[in-house]
Amino acid sequence: MIGFKQLVFIALTVFMLAVGQILFKYASGKMDIENDGFIAAVILNPALIIALSVYAFATLCWLIVLKGVPLRLAYPFAALGFFIVPLMSHFFLGEPLRWS
């Protein structure tokens, strides 16, 4: 059985991973690899640094989840990302929302 604390950490993890995906997409649009070079484009991209930080924190939350919840119960919640990311990309990046 999954307790309330574990559910909060699962939801937080899924949400942070979705936010990270949106930030990765945003950061990729701001990268100018041809003019800056790859290393400079990565280091000088605040959105990418934030996205990596969000992913790192999400990983720590996921470890807390897995310490107390079997993977067979926790992992299916990750599928919520397939619903959340397209919605966030529509509202924050202006991408069209289609059911295909």
C-alpha angles and dihedrals in degrees: 000000000000116000127215094259091053091048090053091051091046092050091045091050094049092046093048092049089052091049089048091054091052090049091048090053091047092047092050090058091054096050117106101189095163094058102028101031124238099279094047091045089055098042094045095049110097093186090056092049090050092047091052090048092050090050091049091052091046089054091053090050090049090053089054089051094049092049090068107019128061113246090235088065100037102043099064088065088067087073088073086077089070087063100036100047096056090047092050092046089054096049100036104030100030094238116157116260112226131164093224 
